[in-house]
C-alpha cells in the first residue's frame, strides 16, 4: 500500500495524502454507523492498559468448533472494508473479535507507532482467545499492512509463555509490510528481525498488483528458513488495500460491494476473501507448531528513518529497459545522450506521484535538449493511464512507458513510490529519491547542472 509507497511520507503540496483520505473515510464510517462499543476488555500485562474487544457473532450463534478470529485493525482504525469482511466471516460461522490496538492504548495513529509495538498487547489478546476457545475451536489472528509486525511479535511472546502452542492456528497476514522502512532508492530493503524469529504458521495474502508482489518469494523463503510453516496466496488483478477502500460498510451482504469500492473491478476478489480466509485456518491448524520461540535480533527491531530529498549514491550503471509508452513507441535509456536522464517510477493511485508531475514538467522545459524524463507507470494499463492523463489535464513533455508486471521497477530496486533515479551522461546513477519532491527548485537545478558537467565514459 501502497508502497512503503509510503502513505505517510511528506510530498509536494496539493491533494491530501492517502493516509489522510483513509482516516477521513474511517471517520465518515463511524459517523454513519455510530461508534462501536466494546463488548469486553483484555488487560495488557505490565502496561496498565486494556484492549477493547468488539465481538461479531454468527447470526444464529457460533458452533462449538467454529473458528475464533482475532482481527487487529491497522493504523487507520475501524474502517468499512474490514468491518464488511468481518461480518461476512461471521455469516459463514466464525466469531470475530475486532480490536483497535492504537485506539485502546491511546496511541498516535502512525506507521511508526504501529511498528514500534513490542507485541505484548497482541500476546495478551491471543492468550485470552485461546483460553476462551478451550481447545474446542481454532484461533487465528488477522491483520494487514504494518500491523503484521506487532502481530508476529505478539505470537512469539505468547509462544514463549505457554507450553502448548497448538491453541493458536497461526496468523493470516493481508498484504503485510514487514520492512523496517524505505531504504535509499536502489538499495535492498531490510526485514524486521521478527521475520527471522517467527516459526509459528503464517498465511500470506499478496495482491497480484501490489507493491510487494515481486518480493513475496523473499518473505516466504525467510519465514520458511526460520521454521515457520508459511503459506502464500496471490490474489490476482487487485492492488494492496483492495478490500479496505470502501465508501461505506456492507455488513449484510457483499453482493453489491462494487457500488462502494474505490475500484469496482476488485469486487470479485473482495467477495471471495472471507471464504479464502476460512480455508486458510485448517492449513494453519494442521501445520507444525514449535513450542520454543526463536531468538530475536534486537538490532533490527527499530523502524528506519525516512530518506529525505535527492540522495547522492555510489555511481552505478543504470539498468537498461525497453517498454512501450502510451503511443506504442519503444522507450529505453539513450546510451548516446549527452545529458541527464531521469527514470521515475510512479502510479496513479499514489498521491505524491501525481503531485510531483507538474514540477517535473517545469524542470523538463528548462532543459529541452539536455534532460530526458521517463515516467514509468508501475503495474498500470495503457487504457487507464490515457484516461487518467486526460482527466488530470497533464500536457506531458516526456513519455509514459508502461511497466505492466513491475519487472523494470524490480530491476532498479524501486521500493517506495514515487522513486526516481538521476542518470548522468556517463550512463551511471548518481542520485536517487524515494519520495515525491518538487523538481523545479534551485537545489534540484544545481544537481542537474552538476551532472551535466560529468563527461560520458
VEXLUM-433948 format. One line per field, with one value per residue (C-alpha): residue in one letter; z, x, y; chain. Coordinates in Angstrom, 1 decimal. Each point is the difference from the previous one (the first is absolute). Layout:
res = c(A,...)
pz = c(Z,...)
px = c(X,...)
py = c(Y,...)
chain = c(A,...)
// end
This chain:
res = c(X,X,X,X,X,X,X,X,X,X,X,X,X,X,X,X,X,X,X,X,X,X,X,X,X,X,X,X,X,X,X,X,X,X,X,X,X,X,X,X,X,X,X,X,X,X,X,X,X,X,X,X,X,X,X,X,X,X,X,X,X,X,X,X,X,X,X,X,X,X,X,X,X,X,X,X,X,X,X,X,X,X,X,X,X,X,X,X,X,X,X,X,X,X,X,X,X,X,X,X,X,X,X,X,X,X,X,X,X,X,X,X,X,X,X,X,X,X,X,X,X,X,X,X,X,X,X,X,X,X,X,X,X,X,X,X,X,X,X,X,X,X,X,X,X,X,X,X,X,X,X,X,X,X,X,X,X,X,X,X,X,X,X,X,X,X,X,X,X,X,X,X,X,X,X,X,X,X,X,X,X,X,X,X,X,X,X,X,X,X,X,X,X,X,X,X,X,X,X,X,X,X,X,X,X,X,X,X,X,X,X,X,X,X,X,X,X,X,X,X,X,X,X,X,X,X,X,X,X,X,X,X,X,X,X,X,X,X,X,X,X,X,X,X,X,X,X,X,X,X,X,X,X,X,X,X,X,X,X,X,X,X,X,X,X,X,X,X,X,X,X,X,X,X,X,X,X,X,X,X,X,X,X,X,X,X,X,X,X,X,X,X,X,X,X,X,X,X,X,X,X,X,X,X,X,X,X,X,X,X,X,X,X,X,X,X,X,X,X,X,X,X,X,X,X,X,X,X,X,X,X,X,X,X,X,X,X,X,X,X,X,X,X,X,X,X,X,X,X,X,X,X,X,X,X,X,X,X,X,X,X,X,X,X,X,X,X,X,X,X,X,X,X,X,X,X,X,X,X,X,X,X,X,X,X,X,X,X,X,X,X,X,X,X,X,X,X,X,X,X,X,X,X,X,X,X,X,X,X,X,X,X,X,X,X,X,X,X,X,X,X,X,X,X,X,X,X,X,X,X,X,X,X,X,X,X,X,X,X,X,X,X,X,X,X,X,X,X,X,X,X,X,X,X,X,X,X)
pz = c(0.0,-1.1,-0.2,2.9,-2.6,2.9,0.7,2.9,-1.9,-0.5,-3.6,-2.1,1.1,-1.7,0.5,3.3,0.5,0.1,3.8,0.3,-2.4,1.8,3.4,-1.4,-1.3,3.4,1.6,-2.5,0.6,3.8,-0.4,-2.2,2.1,3.4,2.2,0.8,3.6,1.5,1.2,2.4,0.6,0.4,2.4,-1.5,2.5,1.6,-2.0,1.9,-3.3,-1.2,-3.5,-0.9,-1.8,-2.2,-0.7,-3.3,0.3,-2.6,-0.4,1.5,2.5,-0.3,-0.2,2.7,-2.5,-2.2,-0.4,2.3,-2.1,1.6,-2.4,1.0,-2.1,-1.5,0.7,-1.7,2.6,-0.5,-3.7,-2.3,-1.8,3.0,1.7,-3.2,-0.2,3.7,-0.3,-3.0,2.0,2.7,-2.5,-0.8,3.6,1.4,3.1,-0.6,2.7,-1.4,1.9,-0.6,1.9,-0.6,1.1,3.0,1.3,-0.9,-2.5,-3.0,-3.3,-2.1,-1.8,2.4,3.2,-1.4,-0.8,3.4,1.8,1.9,-0.5,3.6,-0.7,-2.8,2.3,2.7,-2.6,-1.3,3.5,0.8,-3.2,0.4,3.5,-1.3,-2.7,2.5,-2.7,-1.6,-2.8,-2.1,0.7,-2.6,-0.1,-3.1,-0.9,-3.0,-1.0,2.8,2.7,-1.1,2.1,3.4,-0.9,-0.5,3.0,2.1,-1.3,1.0,3.5,0.6,-1.3,2.7,2.8,-0.7,-0.2,-2.7,-3.1,-1.9,1.5,-2.6,-3.6,-1.3,-1.7,-3.2,-1.3,-2.8,-2.1,2.9,0.2,2.1,-1.1,2.4,-2.3,-3.4,-0.8,-2.3,-3.3,-1.8,3.2,1.3,2.7,3.4,1.8,3.7,2.1,0.9,-3.5,0.8,3.5,-1.0,-0.1,0.5,-3.0,-2.3,-3.0,-2.3,-2.3,-2.7,-2.6,-3.5,-0.8,3.5,0.7,1.6,-2.5,-1.5,3.5,1.2,-0.6,2.1,3.0,-0.4,-0.1,3.0,2.0,-1.1,0.9,3.5,0.3,-0.6,-2.0,-2.2,-2.8,-2.7,-2.1,-2.8,-0.6,-3.8,-1.6,3.1,1.9,3.7,2.1,-2.6,2.7,2.3,-2.2,0.3,0.2,2.5,1.7,-1.5,3.1,-1.3,-3.3,-2.3,-3.1,-0.9,1.4,-3.4,0.6,3.0,-1.0,-1.2,-2.7,-1.0,-2.0,3.3,1.0,-0.9,2.1,2.9,-0.1,-0.1,2.9,3.0,-1.3,-0.9,3.6,1.4,-2.4,1.5,3.5,-0.4,-1.8,2.9,2.6,-1.5,-0.5,2.6,3.0,1.6,3.8,0.3,-1.2,-2.2,1.1,-1.2,-1.5,2.0,-2.3,-2.7,2.2,-0.6,-3.0,-2.3,-0.4,-3.3,-2.8,-0.8,-3.4,-2.7,1.4,-1.6,-0.5,-1.1,-3.8,-1.7,-3.5,-0.5,-1.1,-3.5,-0.9,-2.9,0.6,-2.1,0.7,-0.3,-3.7,-0.6,-0.5,1.5,2.8,1.7,1.2,-2.7,0.2,-2.3,1.8,1.2,2.9,3.1,-0.2,2.9,0.4,2.1,1.3,0.9,0.1,-0.3,3.5,1.6,1.0,0.3,-3.4,-1.6,2.0,-1.2,-3.8,-0.6,1.5,-2.2,-3.0,1.0,0.5,-3.4,-1.7,1.3,-1.7,-3.2,-1.6,3.1,2.1,-0.6,2.4,-0.2,2.3,0.2,1.1,2.5,-0.6,-1.9,-3.3,-2.9,-0.2,3.7,-0.4,-3.1,1.8,3.1,-1.9,-1.9,3.2,1.8,-2.9,-0.1,-3.1,0.5,-2.0,0.9,-0.8,2.4,-0.5,1.5,2.3,0.1,2.4,1.9,-1.4,-0.8,3.4,1.5,-2.0,1.2,3.6,0.2,3.4,0.8,-2.4,-1.6,-0.4,-2.4,-1.2,-1.6,-2.7,-1.0,-3.5,1.1,0.1,3.7,2.8,2.2,2.0,1.1,2.0,1.2,0.8,-1.8,-0.3,-1.7,-3.0,-1.2,3.1,0.1,1.9,-2.7,-2.7,1.5,0.0,-3.7,-0.9,1.9,-1.8,-3.4,0.5,0.4,-3.1,-1.5,0.3)
px = c(0.0,0.8,3.6,1.7,-1.6,0.4,-3.4,1.4,2.8,0.0,-0.4,-0.7,-3.0,-3.3,-2.4,-0.4,2.3,-1.4,0.2,-2.1,-2.6,-0.1,-0.4,-2.8,-1.7,0.2,-1.5,-2.9,-0.6,-0.2,-2.3,-2.3,-0.2,0.6,3.1,0.6,-0.3,2.3,-1.5,2.9,3.6,3.2,2.7,3.5,2.6,2.4,-1.4,-3.2,-1.8,-3.0,-1.0,-3.6,-1.5,-3.2,-1.5,-1.7,-1.9,-1.7,-3.7,-1.1,2.8,3.3,0.5,2.2,2.8,-0.4,3.1,0.7,1.7,1.9,0.1,2.6,-1.0,2.9,1.2,-3.0,-2.4,-3.6,-0.8,-2.8,2.0,1.2,-3.4,-1.7,2.3,-0.3,-3.8,0.4,2.2,-2.7,-2.7,2.2,0.0,3.1,0.2,2.0,1.7,0.7,2.8,1.5,3.2,1.0,-3.4,-0.2,3.4,-0.4,2.8,0.6,-1.1,3.2,2.0,2.9,-2.1,-1.4,3.4,1.4,-2.5,1.8,-2.9,-1.1,-3.5,-0.4,1.4,-2.6,-2.8,1.2,0.2,-3.5,-1.4,1.8,-1.4,-3.5,0.3,1.0,1.5,-3.4,0.3,2.9,1.3,1.7,1.1,-0.5,1.6,1.3,2.7,2.3,-2.1,1.7,3.1,-1.7,-2.0,3.1,1.6,-3.1,-0.1,3.6,-0.5,-3.0,1.9,2.7,-2.7,-1.8,0.8,-2.5,0.0,-2.6,-2.7,0.8,-0.3,2.1,-0.2,-1.7,1.9,-1.6,2.6,2.4,2.7,2.8,2.7,1.8,-0.5,0.9,3.7,1.9,-1.6,1.7,1.2,-1.5,-2.6,0.5,-2.5,-0.7,1.7,-3.3,-0.2,3.0,-1.3,-3.4,-0.6,-3.7,-2.2,-0.8,-2.2,1.0,-2.6,1.7,-1.9,1.4,0.2,1.3,3.3,1.6,-1.1,3.5,1.4,-2.5,2.4,2.7,-2.3,-1.4,3.5,1.2,-3.0,0.7,3.6,-1.0,-2.1,-3.4,-2.5,-0.6,-2.7,-0.6,-3.0,0.1,-3.2,0.1,-0.9,-0.3,2.2,0.8,-2.9,-2.4,-2.6,0.5,-0.8,-3.8,-2.2,-2.2,-0.3,-1.9,-0.9,-3.0,1.4,2.9,-2.2,0.0,3.4,1.2,-2.3,2.2,3.5,2.5,0.9,-3.3,2.1,1.3,-3.6,0.5,3.2,-1.7,-2.9,2.4,2.2,-2.1,-0.1,3.7,0.8,-2.1,1.7,3.3,-0.8,0.1,3.4,1.4,-1.5,1.5,3.5,2.8,-0.2,3.5,-0.2,3.3,0.2,3.0,2.6,-0.8,2.6,-0.8,2.3,-2.7,-3.0,-0.1,-1.5,2.5,-0.1,-1.5,2.2,-0.6,0.8,2.4,2.8,3.4,0.8,3.1,-0.2,-1.1,-1.0,-3.7,-2.0,-1.2,-3.7,-2.3,-3.6,-2.9,-1.4,-3.6,0.6,1.3,3.6,2.9,1.8,3.3,3.1,1.9,3.6,1.2,-1.9,2.3,-2.2,-1.9,-2.6,-2.6,-1.5,-3.2,-2.3,-3.5,-3.6,-3.3,-1.1,3.0,-0.9,3.6,0.8,-2.8,0.9,3.6,-0.9,-0.6,3.4,1.6,-1.6,1.5,3.4,-0.1,-0.9,3.2,2.3,-1.8,3.2,1.9,-2.6,-2.2,-2.6,-1.6,-3.0,-0.4,-3.5,0.2,-2.5,-2.5,-1.9,0.4,-3.8,-0.1,3.0,-1.4,-3.2,1.8,2.3,-3.0,-2.0,2.9,0.7,3.7,1.9,3.0,3.2,1.4,-1.1,-1.9,1.4,-2.1,1.5,-2.9,1.5,2.4,3.0,2.0,-0.9,1.4,3.2,0.5,-0.8,-2.9,-1.7,-2.1,-2.0,0.9,3.6,2.4,3.6,2.2,2.2,3.0,1.5,2.4,-3.0,0.2,-2.5,1.4,-3.1,-3.2,-3.1,-2.9,-2.5,-1.9,2.0,-0.4,2.3,0.4,1.7,3.5,1.3,-1.1,1.1,3.5,0.2,-1.1,2.7,2.6,-0.9,0.0,3.7,0.9,1.7,-1.3,2.3)
py = c(0.0,1.4,-0.1,0.5,2.0,1.7,1.4,1.9,1.6,3.7,1.1,3.1,2.1,-0.7,-2.9,-1.8,-2.9,-3.6,-0.2,3.1,-1.4,-3.2,1.7,2.1,-3.1,-1.6,3.1,0.0,-3.7,0.5,3.1,-2.0,-3.1,1.3,-0.6,-3.7,-0.9,-2.6,-3.3,-0.6,0.9,-1.8,1.2,0.4,-1.3,2.5,3.0,0.7,0.3,-1.9,-1.1,0.7,-3.0,0.1,-3.4,-0.8,-3.2,-2.2,0.9,-3.3,-0.3,-1.7,-3.7,-1.6,-0.7,3.1,2.3,2.8,2.7,3.0,3.0,2.5,3.1,1.9,3.6,1.6,-1.4,-1.4,0.2,-1.1,-2.7,-2.1,0.5,-1.4,-3.0,-0.7,-0.2,-2.3,-2.3,0.0,-0.9,-3.0,-1.2,1.7,2.2,3.1,2.1,3.5,1.8,3.4,-0.1,3.6,1.4,-2.3,1.1,3.7,-0.1,2.3,-1.4,-0.3,-2.6,0.5,-0.5,-3.2,-1.4,1.0,-2.3,-2.8,-2.4,-0.2,1.2,-2.6,-2.7,0.9,-0.2,-3.4,-1.4,1.1,-1.4,-3.4,-0.2,0.8,-2.6,-2.7,-2.2,-0.5,2.6,1.3,3.4,2.2,3.6,2.2,3.3,2.0,2.3,1.2,-1.7,-3.2,1.1,0.1,-3.1,-2.1,1.5,-0.8,-3.6,-0.5,1.5,-2.2,-3.0,0.6,0.1,-3.3,-3.7,-0.9,2.2,-1.9,2.2,2.7,-1.2,2.9,3.3,1.1,3.1,2.0,1.9,0.1,2.7,-1.5,2.3,2.3,3.0,1.4,-0.3,2.3,-0.6,-2.9,-1.6,-3.3,0.5,-1.6,-2.2,0.5,-2.6,-1.6,-1.5,-2.2,-0.7,-1.3,-3.8,-0.2,-0.5,3.0,0.5,2.8,1.7,2.0,2.0,-0.6,3.7,0.9,1.7,-3.0,-2.6,-0.3,-0.4,-2.6,-2.9,1.5,0.5,-3.5,-1.5,1.9,-1.3,-3.6,0.3,1.0,-3.1,1.5,-2.1,3.0,0.0,2.6,0.8,2.5,2.0,0.8,3.3,2.1,2.4,0.4,1.2,-1.4,-1.0,2.9,3.0,0.0,3.1,-1.7,-3.4,-2.9,-2.1,-1.8,-1.3,0.5,-0.5,3.7,0.8,1.4,3.0,1.2,-1.1,2.5,-2.6,-1.7,-2.6,-1.3,-1.2,-3.7,-0.1,1.7,-2.4,-3.0,1.2,-1.2,-3.6,0.2,1.0,-2.8,-2.5,1.1,-1.0,-3.8,0.3,2.0,-2.3,-3.1,1.5,-0.6,2.3,0.2,0.5,2.0,3.6,0.9,2.6,3.5,2.4,3.1,2.1,-0.3,0.9,3.8,1.6,1.8,3.8,1.2,1.2,3.7,1.6,-1.0,-2.2,-0.4,-3.7,-1.9,0.3,-3.2,-0.9,0.7,-3.1,0.3,-0.8,-0.1,0.8,1.3,3.5,1.1,0.6,-3.5,1.2,-1.9,1.9,-0.6,1.7,1.9,-1.1,2.8,2.8,2.8,1.0,-1.1,-2.7,-0.3,-3.4,0.5,-2.8,1.1,-1.2,1.8,-1.2,1.7,3.6,1.1,-1.4,2.1,3.1,0.2,-0.3,3.7,0.9,-2.7,1.6,3.4,-1.5,-1.7,3.2,1.7,-2.5,-1.1,-1.4,-1.1,-1.8,-3.0,-1.4,-3.4,-0.1,-3.8,-1.1,-2.8,-2.9,2.2,-0.5,2.3,0.6,1.0,2.3,1.7,0.8,1.2,2.3,1.4,0.5,1.7,2.3,-0.8,1.2,-2.2,0.8,-3.4,-3.6,-2.3,-3.5,-2.8,-2.6,-2.4,-2.6,2.2,-1.8,3.2,1.5,-3.1,0.2,3.6,-0.9,2.3,-0.6,3.1,2.1,2.3,-1.0,1.8,-0.5,2.6,-1.4,2.2,0.2,-2.8,-2.4,-0.5,0.8,2.8,1.0,-1.6,0.9,-2.2,2.7,2.7,3.2,3.4,-0.3,3.6,1.3,1.6,-3.0,-2.5,2.3,0.2,-3.8,-0.2,2.5,-1.9,-3.2,1.7,0.8,-3.7,-1.3,-3.3,-3.0)
chain = c(A,A,A,A,A,A,A,A,A,A,A,A,A,A,A,A,A,A,A,A,A,A,A,A,A,A,A,A,A,A,A,A,A,A,A,A,A,A,A,A,A,A,A,A,A,A,A,A,A,A,A,A,A,A,A,A,A,A,A,A,A,A,A,A,A,A,A,A,A,A,A,A,A,A,A,A,A,A,A,A,A,A,A,A,A,A,A,A,A,A,A,A,A,A,A,A,A,A,A,A,A,A,A,A,A,A,A,A,A,A,A,A,A,A,A,A,A,A,A,A,A,A,A,A,A,A,A,A,A,A,A,A,A,A,A,A,A,A,A,A,A,A,A,A,A,A,A,A,A,A,A,A,A,A,A,A,A,A,A,A,A,A,A,A,A,A,A,A,A,A,A,A,A,A,A,A,A,A,A,A,A,A,A,A,A,A,A,A,A,A,A,A,A,A,A,A,A,A,A,A,A,A,A,A,A,A,A,A,A,A,A,A,A,A,A,A,A,A,A,A,A,A,A,A,A,A,A,A,A,A,A,A,A,A,A,A,A,A,A,A,A,A,A,A,A,A,A,A,A,A,A,A,A,A,A,A,A,A,A,A,A,A,A,A,A,A,A,A,A,A,A,A,A,A,A,A,A,A,A,A,A,A,A,A,A,A,A,A,A,A,A,A,A,A,A,A,A,A,A,A,A,A,A,A,A,A,A,A,A,A,A,A,A,A,A,A,A,A,A,A,A,A,A,A,A,A,A,A,A,A,A,A,A,A,A,A,A,A,A,A,A,A,A,A,A,A,A,A,A,A,A,A,A,A,A,A,A,A,A,A,A,A,A,A,A,A,A,A,A,A,A,A,A,A,A,A,A,A,A,A,A,A,A,A,A,A,A,A,A,A,A,A,A,A,A,A,A,A,A,A,A,A,A,A,A,A,A,A,A,A,A,A,A,A,A,A,A,A,A,A,A,A,A,A,A,A,A,A,A,A,A,A,A,A,A,A,A,A,A,A,A,A,A,A,A,A,A,A,A,A,A,A,A,A,A,A,A)
// end
